[in-house]
Amino acid sequence: MFLPDLKIETGSRAVIFFTLPEWNYAKNRFFMNKKAGFLNLKIRYNEKALILGPLIGAPLVGIVIEVLNSLGIKEIIGVGWAGKVNPRLIKGDLFLPTKAYSLEGVSRFYFPKKRVFYPDRSIFKKVEKEIAKRISFKRGKILSVDAPLIFEKEKMHLHRWRNKVEAIDMETSALFSVAHSLQMKVMALHFIIDEVGIFSRKKPEEEIKIKREKVFEVLKDFLDYKI
């Protein structure tokens, strides 16, 4: 397997940003003076940790996790956006997946007989505790799919999963499965930015602005090994 020859010396923690807006916010919020990149991905790092993004979709997540493992990264938080399928969620919520169902193609190569994956319990509990000190959030199950537009257009998919999961995305199950296969500790945080099946052109940044600031306080503490 080809791995990029990245001349990076860093610590054992990383935060991955799936969406471009979160990456843009992160690179201006976290001062890390060293830079690298591969596959059009941007990396900022120091001697303690690194941040990386943006990356969308399970295949790219699988590659990135393998590369980060080769660099000695052991603990990862993934940060992204998700769409709600359950009415108990509202747009702007911060959502912590406790279980991820896989309808993407990456996880089955690592675990051919498994379709359900979990975050690492130890890192989840530590980060959840710190978030709870700052803001409200919700937790629950997420479904990761490779073709979200098809999923949203075909009402049978939405009907099948509405009572099983709270949200859908494209990355979480791959993040959990690949990291588990490599004995890495991971969890995910998502901002709920839309409702599955309802199309909108409204940008969601204003709805998550306050929560984003609080979440990034926790991420900074994670990167500084304060939690």
Secondary structure, DSSP 8 states (H G I E B T S, - for coil): -----------SEEEEE-SHHHHHHHHHHS---EEEEETTEEEEE-SSEEEEE---SHHHHHHHHHHHHHTT--EEEEEEEEEE-STT--TT-EEEEEEEEEESSSHHHH-TT--EE---HHHHHHHHHHHHTT---EEEEEEEES-HHHHHH-HHHHHHHTTT-SEEESSHHHHHHHHHHTT-EEEEEEEEEEETT-------HHHHHHHHHHHHHHHHHHHTT--
